[in-house]
Amino acid sequence: MTHLGISHDRSEESLRGKARWFQSLSIQERFEIFEEMCELILALQPDIVENKDATPIPGRVRVLTLSRG
């Protein structure tokens, strides 16, 4: 079960704070969050599973590829 609560501490909004929170979850809770995120993505973009090639958005997303050869 996901830990619900309210925090007014700015440090909880940092990437480190979020990582600490995520690491405090059990494997089952982490997987439940993963499933929820997948469901959200599929609800917003149902055709995303048919997109085979990711394209980079400058300044936002970096797509890594393995060079062959």
Buried (B, 14 or more C-beta within 10 A) or exposed (E): EEEEEEEEEEEBEEEEBEEEEEEEBEEEBEEBEEEEEEEEEEEEEEEEEEEEEEEEEEEEEEEEEEEEE
